[in-house]
């Protein structure tokens, strides 16, 4: 798959690994989110390959970085839909690129840096060493790294183009002993919406269920959840290039996750799945049926059920991943900004990405230094 181990000037030994031991994951403070990436490695596909890049100091693991290799994808697939329609057929076949993606999509969309480091390790030095290693890989056209703004500063002088992408949505309920406590902290308008959404769901006869994964033993449930996943992907305005692995049916059935499911009669109309990482509830999947879900306000009630589950489980917050719809914005109490650092091997590609592609990425949210998105109180 990759290159043999290499020693950098920094003194770290950098290498590719497809498996890390529990003690190694623990040494870099990976938690349940890193265990989730490790789980998905075995479901890599021909087009979407997951692996770790590790840094070592002697016999000690210093850092572990989750990497997704996206092979020969059309660069135009990540443009806004209106541009994709006309530009894709024109230059798409000529712009198939292989990208190494370093982000937290398989770490339950954590808002923290994907560079997982052991105690006492200089993170900036590790990042530069891993970056040099990724750039040195053969047949790689692009390196994409997603981090919080403060963590991304190191890349500014390393040949990366940088810009804001979709922020991560957090719901904070620290100090709440019940869902009623959470609702009491909302604005008057939000409390009114909360009551209306809950009443609409109840009057329709819809119900909420909680299922502890792995879910593979309940084949009928898994099939209905997968249908909701597919429906949401079809209705999304965003292209998710690694979805062939992230929503792989075998992986979904075997994944360690908690599913919160909305039903209307016997029909599943929506669901959300979560991992628990310490005192954080982290969404890893979600989908709606787009037939009955809107009329019973299933999505809103799934969010409330997840908040209630988080409170009962002793969590202080819930992450809902990237801000890709307005319902998330209204539910979220905090938006955590994310910066993309994009490197292109070909100088022409770099020029095109900076001058044209960057501002037309479907996840583009502004130049560095621009005012960050703020949640609306609607």
N, C-alpha and C positions, 0 to 999 in steps of 0.2 A: 504493500500500500504506500508506504512513505519512505522517507530517507532514513539511513542509519543514524544512531545517536550522534550528536555533534556537540562539541564544546565551544562555547562562545567566549569572547574576550571578558565577559562579565564574571566568568568562573562557573557559571551554571552549565550543567549537562542537560541539553534539551533533547527530548525524544518523543516519539509517537507511541501511544499505548491504547489498546482496545479494552483493557480491563484494569481496574484499580482495586486493591484490597480494601476491606472495611477500615483497616487501620490507616491506610493512606488517605482515604476520604475523610476520616476523622481528623487527621493531622492538618488538613487544609480547611477544616471547619466547613465541610461541604453540606452537612445536614441532609434532610430528606429531599431537598431539591436536587442536590448533586446525585443522590441515590437514584432519583428519577431519570436523570440523563444516563447514568450507568445502565439502568434497565433498558432504555431505548436503543442503546448501541447494538444490541443483538438483532434489532429489527431494521438495521440499515438496508437500503435498497441500492440498486445499481446507480441510480441518479442522485440519491441522498445518503451520504455516508457519514456516520457519526464516529468520532474518536476523541481521545484525550491527547493534548500536548502537555507533557510534564517537564518540570524543571527540578533538577536535583543538585544538592550540595553534598558531595561525597556519597554516603549511603542514605542520606536523608532526603525525603521529598520536600521540596521547597514550595512548589505551586502545581496546580492542575488547572488546565484550561479546556473547557468543552468546545469542540470545533465541529462544524457541519460542512462537509464538502458537497457543493451543489455543482454537478457535472454538466457542462455544455448546455446551460440554460439561455434562452433568449433574453438579452438585457432589456428589451422593450416590455417584457412581461411585468416588470415592476413599475412601469409608468402609470400615470392616471388613466382610467378607463377610456376617456374620450380621445386621448392621444394614442392609446394602444390600438384602437380600431383602425386608424389609418396609417400610423407609422410602423406598427408591428409587421404587417405584410410586406412593407417596402424594405426595411433594413433588418428585420428580425432574423431571417435566415443567415445573414452575414454577421450577426452579432451574438453568436453563441459563446458564452463565457463560462469558465469554471471559477467558482468563487469559494473561498474559505470564509465561513460565517462564524463569528465569535459573539454570541449573545446568550440570552437566557430563555429562549423559547422552550427548550426542553428542561429547563430548571423552573418550571411553573411561572415563567415570566417574572422572575425576581427583578426588583428594581435596583439591585446592587450590581457591582462589577462582576463579570463572569471570570475574572482572574482570581482564582481561589488560592490564598496564600497561607502558609504556615506561620506560626508566631515568629517574630523577629526578622522576617524576610522583607527586604526593600521592594515594595510593589512596583515602583517605577522601573527599577532595574530589571525585574522579571518581565514586565510588559515589553520593554525594548528588546530584550533577548528573545522572547516568544515572537514578537513582531518580525524581527529579522529572520527567524527560523521559518515562519509562515511565508514570507516574501521569497525565501530561497527555494521553496518547493517547486518542482518542475511541473509544467502544464497547469499552472495557476495564473489566472489573469487578474483576479481581484481579491482583495482582503477587505472584509466588512466587519468592524468591531462596534458594538453598542455598549455604552456605559453612561452612568450619571455624569453631568457636566464636570463636577470637580474631579472625577476619576479619569476624565478624557483629556485633561490638559496636556499630558505627556505626549500625545500623538500629534500635537500642532506642529512640532518641529521634526516630524518623522516622515514627511511626504504624504500625509493624509489630507483629503478634503473633508471638512467637518460641517455638520448641520444638525439641527434638532429634528427628531422624528416623533412618533406618537408617544406621549407620556404614559406612564403606568398609573392606574386608578386604584387608590386606597380608600377603604372605608374604616374609619377609626371608631372603636367602641370601648376603648380602655376605660375601666371604671364603671361600666354598665353591668348591672346584675340581671337584666331582663331586656326583652325587646321593647317593652314599654319605657324603660329608662332611655334606650337609644332614641325612641320616637320623641320623648320629652325634650331632647336636645335640639330637635329640628326647628327650623323657622315655622311660623304660623302657617304659611302657604304650603310648606313641605309636609307638615303634620296633617293638613287637610287632604293633600294628595295621598298621603300614606293611608288614611282611613278609607278614602274612596277606592283605592286600589285593592285593599284588603277586602272590603265589602263586595266589590264586583266579583272577585275570585270566589268568595264564599257563596254568594247568591247563585252563581252558575253551577254550584255543586262540585267545583274542582277541589282537588286534595293534593297534599304534599306528602311524599314518602322519602325515607332515608335508607340508603343501601350502602353497606360497607363492602368495599372491594377486597380482592378481585371479584369482578362481576360475572366471570365466565360460567359459573354454575347456573345462572339464570338466563338461558339462551333467548327467551322471548323478550326479556327486558333489554338485553344487549342489542338485539336487532332493532328494537324501537328507538333506542338511543342513537344508534348508528344512522338511522334514517333522519333523525333530527340534526345530527352532525352534518350529513350530506346536504340537507336543506339549507342550513345556515351558510355552508361554504358556497352554495349556488347563489344565495342572495347577497353575499358579501361584496362590497366594492373593492376589497383588497385581495391581491394575489398572495397566497401563502406557499412559497416554493418548496417547503419541506413537509407539506401536508400528507404526502404519500407515506411518510413514516409516523408523523405525529398522530394521525388518525387511522393508522393501520388497524384493521379489525382484530387481529390476533393480539396486538399490543394492548389495545383498548380493553379487551376482555381480561387480560392478565395483569393489568396495571394495578398497583396499590393505590386506591383512591376511594373517596367517599362521594357517592352520587346523591344529589338532592333532586328529586323527580316530581314534576307536576303532571297530574293526570286529570282528564275529564272523562268520567266513566272508566272504560278500560283503555282508553287511548292516551299515550304519553304525548303531551303537548309541549314539553320543554324540560330541560335539565341543566344542572351545573355540577361539575365534579371538582373536588378539592384535594390537596395534600395538606397535611399539618406539619409545619416546620417550626418546632419549638412552640412559641405562642403566636404564630402567624398562620392564618388560614389562606392558602394560596390556590387560586382557581387554575386548573390545568385543562379543562374542557368545558364546552357548553354548546347547546343547540336548541332550536325551536322548530315546531312543525310548520309554521307559517300558514296554517289553515285555521285552527281554533285558538292558537296561543294569544293572538292580539286581542280578540274579543273578550277573553277572560283575564287579560293582563298577567299572563303567566310569568313573563320575565321579571316584572316588578316583584311578584310574590316569591319567586325563586330567590331573588336577592335578599328579601326580608327573612326568608327561611334560613338562608345561609348565615346571615348576621346572627339570628337566634341560635343556630347551631354553634357558631363561633363563640358566642358569649357563654353558652352552656359548657363548652369544651375548655374554657379558661383562656381563650385567645384574646389578644388586645386589638387586633385589626384583621382586615380581610383585603387581600389583593385580588382585583378582577382583571389583571393583565392590561394590555394596551387600550387606550381610549379610542375605540372603533365604532362607538354609537352614542347617541344622545342619552339613552337611558342610563348608561354607565356614568356619564358626566353628572347627571342629576343625582345619582345615588352616592357618588364618590365625595368624600370630604376633603380629599387631597390628591393632587396630580403631581406625580414625581417625574420631572423632565429627564429625557434620554437623548444622548448625542450619538450620532453615527459618525464613525471615522472610516473613510473610504479611500483605499489605495488601489491604483491601477498600474499594472506593469508597463503597459504601452502608453507613452506620453500623449499620443493622440486620443486614446480612450480617456485619459485623465482630463484632457482639455474639454472633450465633449461632455464628460460627467460633470465637470465644474460649471461649464457655461450653459449647458442645455438640460442634461438629464437630471441634475441635482434638484432643481426647483420643480421638476415634473414627476418626481418619485411620488407614488401614491401615499407614502408615509411621511413626506416632507412637511415640516412644521415651522421652518424658519431658520434664518442665519443665526450663528452663535452671537449671543448678546442681545437677541430680540426678546421682547416681553413674552414670558412663558404663558401657556394656556392656564386659565384659572377656572375653577368649577363655577357654574352658574347656579343660582339659588332659585330654581324653577319648580 
